[in-house]
Amino acid sequence: MKKNLSLTSLLHKLCINFCFILFCTISTHTFAQPNIALSPVLTSGLSAPMQLVNAGDGSKRIFIVQKAGTIRVYDSSFQFLATLLTVPNITSSGERGLLSMAFHPNYKSNGFFFVYYTNASGDLEISRYRISDNDANVADPNSRVILITIPHPTFSNHNGGELHFGKDGFLYLSTGDGGSGGDPNGNAQRTTSLLGKILRFNVNTSLTPPYYSVPTGNPFGNEVFALGLRNPYRWSFDRQTGDMWIGDVGQDSFEEINFRAANALVGTNYGWRCYEGNATYNTSGCAAASTYVFPAHAYVSQNPAASITGGVVYRGKAYPSLQGCYVGADFYSGVFYKIIPNGANAWTVSTQILSPTGVVDFGETEDGEVYVVSNTRSSIYRLTPAATTSTNTILPGKNLASIYPSLVSEGFIKVELHAPSFYQYFELMDLNGRRILTTDLSKQMGVRTIQLNPNLATGVYIAKVSSNLGVVVQKIYIQ
């Protein structure tokens, strides 16, 4: 999800709020570009939610995965039913934690589901559980078996990852490249490494090991199904077509959304670290450009957008205007991108501004309705069409405010406000989106000095000015 923590990269990247990206699938008629809105459905009772999934068993229940390890069960009206499970032996600092779960395609009959997390050693791990015999909303904690542990040494970031079952009945997982910046170990392009990949497993339902095998057809004779990814934090299958959409977090210059048709998935090389977006990054030892599959869309990774959260294709029935549109989000920025096909491999883009920030997942119900998970707000929102048709473009930062210095050594930050606005405030956040400081600057202009807590830890923070005119953000380093 987040960028690597190297000082050069972090000071280069900006952000806060979040940016949605809508891709409308090509059809034989003109596809109107819908505006979208978010309607809150669950705003209390959660703690750092990470994912929303369904069991596909006809119960229409909703399962919400939380970063620290707990999975909560709700009915279709978001009434709390029970705690399904608290996964033990995980570490949840930074980008780590309980990241994903997936239910077996035959869950209704066999009761098996799978969870993906970083274990106490920081390694990547998939475990399998079974629902208890006497309560359909509570798992049997003693049923746990570990399918695979993937070493993730040295760095704590770039863990991926999301679990999904494909139409082929196999279990898929996205993994990050192992962390730091620039993939220093070259994991993403090494077919012998399970990092920086889409992995595929043939899971079984036996009570004795092995609990999975490598599917026939995996291109490299191991778990690797596709390669060349940096941090594919969120990705999805189109539930109708089986096409794959991947949000891959970029390095310094581009965020990218990758599309691959269902009949061309196996062995795809998405290009990292040879390419970032459509641009070369580090081509030492790389093959010809034609070897790689380039993004369906790449956007510049700078103020205000800086960390893509991949989404889903809307296949519900409640909102026909959204039918066939891919919806994704940038974790930080407040700009919505609505992108529709405009000829072969071309897209038309318009923008919108929405809230909240900290979007970490787009989850689907059994009937295909889409919900948005905000980690920083600990809330769930339903994706709907907007009543209005107007679009907004976020103002360039220079038209709203300047934030400086980027290297803070004297205990304060200066904010130069270029125009007064009806509401206007300053926020300082850490890299997990937690607010450290908020200052009201409504109707003010000129230079304002923001005093910082002298006990703030050394490191990278996010400074943000928000107003009814737009948003400007700056990553700063506090010495």
C-alpha positions in Angstrom: 0.0 0.0 0.0 2.5 2.6 1.1 5.7 3.7 -0.6 9.1 2.5 0.5 10.5 4.6 3.4 13.7 5.8 1.7 14.1 9.6 2.4 14.6 10.5 -1.3 11.4 8.6 -2.4 9.2 9.9 0.4 10.2 13.5 0.0 9.5 13.2 -3.7 6.0 11.8 -3.2 3.0 13.8 -2.0 -0.5 13.2 -0.8 -3.7 12.7 1.4 -7.4 12.2 0.6 -8.1 9.6 -2.1 -8.6 9.2 -5.8 -11.0 6.9 -7.6 -10.4 5.5 -11.0 -13.3 4.3 -13.1 -12.7 2.2 -16.2 -15.8 1.5 -18.3 -15.6 -1.6 -20.3 -15.9 -1.4 -24.1 -19.3 -2.2 -25.5 -21.1 -1.8 -28.8 -22.8 1.4 -27.8 -21.7 4.7 -26.3 -21.1 4.3 -22.5 -22.0 7.4 -20.5 -19.5 8.4 -17.9 -21.1 8.2 -14.5 -20.4 10.3 -11.5 -20.2 8.4 -8.2 -20.8 9.0 -4.6 -20.1 7.2 -1.3 -22.9 6.5 1.2 -21.7 5.6 4.8 -23.2 2.3 6.1 -20.9 1.4 9.0 -19.1 4.1 11.0 -18.5 2.5 14.4 -17.3 -0.7 15.9 -14.4 -1.2 13.6 -10.7 -0.8 14.2 -8.4 -0.4 11.1 -10.6 -2.4 8.7 -8.7 -3.8 5.7 -11.1 -5.8 3.5 -14.8 -6.6 3.0 -15.7 -10.0 1.5 -18.6 -12.4 1.2 -18.8 -16.1 1.7 -20.7 -16.9 -1.5 -22.9 -19.4 0.5 -26.3 -17.7 0.0 -26.3 -16.2 3.5 -25.6 -12.7 2.2 -23.4 -12.1 5.3 -20.5 -9.6 5.1 -17.1 -10.3 6.6 -14.7 -7.5 7.5 -11.0 -8.2 8.0 -9.2 -5.9 10.5 -5.5 -5.2 10.5 -4.7 -6.4 14.0 -6.1 -9.9 13.2 -9.9 -9.9 14.0 -12.6 -10.8 11.4 -16.1 -9.5 12.2 -19.3 -10.9 10.7 -22.3 -8.8 9.8 -25.7 -9.5 8.2 -26.7 -7.9 4.9 -27.9 -4.8 6.8 -24.6 -4.4 8.5 -25.9 -5.5 11.9 -23.0 -7.1 13.8 -23.4 -10.9 14.3 -20.2 -12.3 15.8 -16.4 -12.3 15.7 -15.5 -15.0 13.3 -11.9 -15.3 14.4 -8.8 -13.5 15.7 -5.8 -14.8 13.8 -2.8 -15.3 16.1 0.9 -14.9 15.5 0.7 -11.8 13.3 2.6 -8.5 13.4 0.5 -5.5 12.3 2.9 -2.5 12.4 3.3 -0.3 9.3 2.2 -2.1 6.2 2.0 -5.5 8.0 -1.0 -7.2 9.5 -4.0 -9.4 8.5 -4.4 -8.3 4.9 -7.0 -10.6 3.3 -9.3 -13.6 3.4 -11.0 -15.7 0.9 -13.7 -18.4 1.1 -13.3 -21.7 -0.6 -15.7 -22.0 -3.7 -17.3 -24.9 -1.9 -17.4 -23.2 1.5 -21.1 -23.9 1.9 -20.4 -27.7 2.0 -16.8 -27.8 3.4 -16.6 -24.7 5.6 -13.0 -23.8 4.6 -11.6 -20.3 4.3 -8.1 -18.9 4.0 -6.4 -15.9 5.5 -3.2 -14.0 4.5 -1.1 -12.1 6.9 2.4 -11.2 8.0 3.5 -13.5 10.8 5.4 -12.6 14.0 8.7 -12.8 12.1 7.4 -10.5 9.3 7.2 -13.3 6.8 4.2 -13.7 4.5 1.8 -16.6 5.4 -1.4 -18.2 4.2 -3.4 -20.3 6.7 -6.6 -22.3 6.3 -9.4 -22.5 8.9 -12.7 -24.2 9.1 -16.0 -23.0 10.5 -17.0 -24.5 13.8 -19.6 -27.3 13.9 -22.0 -25.6 16.3 -22.0 -21.9 15.1 -22.0 -20.7 11.5 -20.6 -17.3 12.5 -17.6 -18.6 14.5 -14.5 -20.4 13.2 -12.8 -23.3 14.9 -9.4 -21.8 16.0 -7.9 -25.3 16.4 -8.6 -26.1 12.7 -5.7 -23.9 11.6 -3.2 -25.2 9.2 -0.4 -23.3 7.4 -0.4 -23.7 3.7 2.8 -21.7 3.0 5.2 -19.3 4.6 7.1 -17.0 2.2 10.3 -15.4 3.6 10.2 -11.6 3.6 13.6 -10.7 5.1 15.2 -7.3 5.7 12.4 -4.9 4.9 8.9 -4.5 6.4 7.1 -2.9 3.4 5.7 -4.3 0.2 3.8 -7.3 1.4 1.0 -7.3 -1.2 -1.5 -8.8 -0.9 -4.9 -10.1 -1.6 -6.4 -13.6 -1.9 -9.0 -14.6 -4.5 -10.3 -17.8 -6.0 -10.5 -17.8 -9.8 -13.1 -19.3 -12.0 -10.6 -22.2 -12.4 -11.1 -23.0 -8.7 -7.5 -22.2 -7.8 -6.4 -19.8 -5.1 -4.5 -16.7 -6.2 -2.4 -14.3 -4.1 -0.5 -11.0 -4.8 2.8 -10.4 -3.2 5.0 -7.3 -3.0 8.6 -7.3 -4.2 10.1 -7.5 -0.7 10.4 -3.9 0.2 12.8 -1.0 0.3 13.0 1.1 -2.9 13.8 0.0 -6.4 13.6 -3.8 -5.7 17.2 -4.0 -4.6 17.2 -7.9 -4.8 15.5 -8.0 -8.2 12.8 -10.2 -6.8 10.0 -9.1 -9.1 11.8 -10.4 -12.3 13.2 -13.6 -10.7 10.9 -16.5 -11.5 12.4 -18.4 -8.6 11.3 -15.8 -6.1 7.7 -15.7 -4.8 7.9 -11.9 -4.2 6.6 -9.3 -6.6 4.2 -11.8 -8.1 0.7 -13.2 -8.6 0.9 -16.7 -7.2 -1.5 -19.6 -7.9 -2.3 -22.6 -5.7 -4.3 -25.8 -6.1 -5.7 -26.1 -2.5 -7.2 -29.3 -1.2 -9.5 -30.0 1.6 -7.6 -32.8 3.3 -6.9 -32.8 7.0 -3.3 -33.9 6.5 -0.5 -32.2 4.6 0.2 -31.2 1.9 -2.6 -28.7 1.8 -1.9 -27.5 -1.7 -0.1 -28.4 -4.9 1.3 -26.4 -7.8 -1.3 -26.3 -10.5 -0.5 -27.9 -13.9 -0.1 -24.9 -16.2 1.8 -22.6 -13.8 4.4 -21.3 -16.2 7.6 -21.8 -14.2 7.0 -25.1 -12.4 6.4 -23.4 -9.0 3.7 -21.2 -7.4 4.5 -18.2 -9.7 1.6 -17.4 -12.1 2.6 -13.8 -13.2 5.5 -11.5 -12.4 6.9 -8.0 -12.5 4.9 -6.3 -9.8 6.1 -3.9 -7.1 3.4 -3.8 -4.5 0.1 -5.2 -5.9 -1.7 -4.4 -2.7 -5.2 -4.8 -4.1 -6.4 -6.6 -7.2 -9.5 -8.4 -8.4 -11.1 -10.7 -10.9 -14.0 -9.3 -12.9 -16.7 -11.7 -11.6 -18.4 -11.8 -15.0 -15.5 -12.2 -17.4 -12.6 -13.5 -15.3 -10.4 -10.6 -16.4 -7.7 -9.5 -13.9 -7.3 -5.9 -12.7 -4.2 -5.1 -10.5 -3.4 -1.8 -8.7 0.4 -1.7 -8.4 1.9 0.9 -6.2 4.6 2.8 -8.0 8.1 4.0 -6.9 8.4 7.8 -7.4 6.9 8.7 -10.7 3.8 6.7 -11.6 1.0 4.7 -10.1 -0.5 2.0 -12.4 -3.5 -0.1 -13.0 -2.9 -3.2 -15.0 -5.5 -5.0 -17.0 -5.2 -8.5 -18.5 -7.9 -10.5 -20.2 -8.9 -13.8 -18.8 -7.5 -15.8 -21.8 -4.1 -14.2 -21.5 -3.3 -14.2 -17.8 -0.7 -16.9 -17.4 2.9 -15.9 -17.4 2.2 -12.2 -17.8 5.2 -9.9 -16.9 4.0 -6.5 -15.8 7.5 -4.9 -16.1 8.7 -3.9 -12.6 11.6 -3.0 -12.0 12.5 -2.6 -15.6 9.6 -0.2 -16.0 7.5 2.0 -13.7 4.3 2.8 -15.5 5.2 3.2 -19.1 8.6 4.7 -18.3 11.9 2.9 -17.9 13.1 2.6 -14.3 16.1 0.1 -14.2 16.6 -1.8 -17.4 19.8 -3.5 -16.4 19.5 -7.2 -17.5 15.9 -6.6 -18.8 14.5 -7.9 -22.0 12.9 -6.0 -25.0 10.0 -3.8 -24.2 7.7 -6.1 -26.1 8.2 -8.7 -23.4 6.2 -6.7 -20.9 2.6 -5.9 -20.5 2.1 -2.1 -19.8 -0.6 -0.6 -17.7 -4.1 0.1 -18.9 -3.7 3.4 -17.1 -0.8 5.1 -15.3 -1.1 8.4 -13.5 1.7 10.7 -12.4 2.6 10.0 -8.8 2.8 13.5 -7.4 0.6 16.0 -5.5 -2.0 15.0 -4.7 -2.0 11.3 -5.8 0.6 8.8 -4.7 -0.5 5.3 -3.8 -3.0 3.2 -5.8 -5.5 0.9 -4.2 -6.8 -1.5 -6.8 -10.6 -2.0 -7.1 -13.3 -4.0 -8.8 -15.5 -4.0 -11.8 -19.1 -3.2 -10.8 -21.4 -6.1 -11.7 -24.3 -5.4 -9.4 -27.9 -4.8 -10.5 -28.9 -1.8 -8.3 -27.1 0.8 -10.3 -27.2 0.2 -14.1 -25.2 3.4 -14.8 -22.2 1.8 -13.1 -22.4 -1.5 -14.9 -19.1 -2.7 -16.3 -17.0 0.1 -14.7 -13.8 -0.6 -12.9 -13.5 1.4 -9.7 -10.2 1.9 -7.9 -8.7 4.4 -5.5 -5.6 6.3 -4.6 -5.0 5.9 -0.8 -4.0 9.6 -0.4 -5.4 12.0 -2.9 -8.9 13.5 -3.1 -9.4 13.4 -6.9 -11.7 10.9 -8.6 -10.6 9.8 -12.0 -13.4 8.5 -14.3 -11.9 6.8 -17.3 -13.8 5.4 -20.3 -12.5 3.6 -23.4 -11.8 5.9 -26.4 -10.7 3.5 -29.1 -8.2 0.7 -28.9 -6.0 1.1 -25.8 -7.1 4.7 -25.3 -9.0 6.3 -22.4 -10.9 9.5 -21.8 -10.4 10.9 -18.3 -12.5 13.4 -16.2 -12.1 14.2 -12.5 -14.2 14.5 -9.3 -13.4 15.2 -5.7 -14.7 12.9 -3.0 -14.0 11.9 0.6 -13.0 9.9 2.8 -9.2 9.2 2.7 -7.4 6.0 3.5 -9.2 3.7 1.1 -7.7 0.2 1.4 -10.3 -2.0 -0.3 -13.3 -2.3 -2.6 -15.4 -5.3 -1.5 -18.3 -7.0 -3.2 -21.4 -8.5 -1.7 -22.8 -11.8 -3.1 -25.0 -9.9 -5.5 -22.2 -7.7 -6.8 -22.8 -4.4 -4.9 -19.6 -2.6 -4.1 -18.5 -1.2 -0.8 -15.5 1.0 0.0 -13.3 0.4 3.1 -11.6 3.3 4.7 -8.8 2.3 7.0 -8.1 5.7 8.5 -11.8 6.4 9.1 -12.5 2.8 10.2 -15.7 3.0 8.2 -17.5 1.3 5.3 -19.3 3.2 2.4 -21.5 2.0 -0.3 -20.6 3.0 -3.9 -23.5 4.6 -5.7 -24.1 6.9 -8.6 -24.0 10.6 -7.8 -27.2 12.7 -8.2 -25.2 15.5 -9.9 -23.4 15.5 -13.2 -20.8 18.2 -12.5 -17.1 17.4 -12.2 -14.4 19.2 -10.2 -10.8 19.5 -10.8 -8.5 19.8 -7.9 -6.6 23.0 -7.8 -2.8 23.0 -8.2 -1.1 23.4 -4.9 0.4 26.8 -5.8 -3.1 28.2 -6.2 -4.1 27.2 -2.6 -1.0 27.1 -0.3 2.7 26.3 0.0 4.0 24.1 2.8 7.7 24.4 3.8 10.4 23.4 4.6 10.5 19.8 3.5 13.3 19.1 6.0 12.2 20.3 9.4 14.9 20.9 12.0 13.6 23.9 14.1 10.3 22.6 15.4 7.8 24.3 13.1 6.3 24.2 9.7 5.3 27.3 7.7 2.1 27.4 5.6 1.7 30.2 3.1 -2.0 30.6 2.2 -2.5 32.2 -1.2 -6.2 32.9 -0.9 -8.7 32.9 2.0 -11.4 30.3 1.8 -14.6 29.6 3.8 -13.1 26.6 5.5 -9.4 25.8 5.5 -7.3 23.7 7.9 -3.9 22.2 8.3 -3.2 18.6 9.3 -0.1 16.6 10.1 -0.3 12.9 9.7 2.0 9.9 10.1 2.4 7.4 7.3 -0.4 5.3 8.7 -2.8 8.2 8.2 -3.1 9.0 12.0 -3.6 12.6 12.7 -0.9 14.1 14.8 -2.0 17.8 14.6 -4.9 19.8 13.3 -5.0 23.6 13.0 -8.0 25.7 11.8 -6.9 28.3 9.2 -10.4 29.3 8.0 -10.6 32.6 6.1 -6.9 33.3 6.6 -4.1 34.1 4.2 -0.4 34.9 4.2 2.2 32.9 6.1 1.3 31.0 9.2 3.7 29.2 11.5 2.6 25.8 12.8 4.4 24.8 16.0 5.2 21.1 16.3 5.4 18.8 19.4 9.1 18.7 20.3 8.6 15.0 21.2 7.7 14.0 17.7 9.8 11.1 16.5 12.3 11.6 13.7 10.9 10.5 10.4 8.6 11.2 7.5 5.2 12.8 8.0 2.5 14.1 5.7 1.5 17.8 5.9 -1.8 18.8 4.3 -3.9 21.9 3.8 -7.6 21.2 2.9 -10.2 23.8 1.9 -13.3 24.2 -0.2 -10.9 25.3 -3.0 -8.9 22.1 -3.1 -6.1 20.2 -1.3 -2.4 20.5 -1.2 -0.1 18.0 0.5 3.6 17.7 1.1 5.7 14.9 2.6 8.2 16.3 5.1 11.1 14.9 7.1 11.4 15.9 10.8 14.9 15.7 12.2 
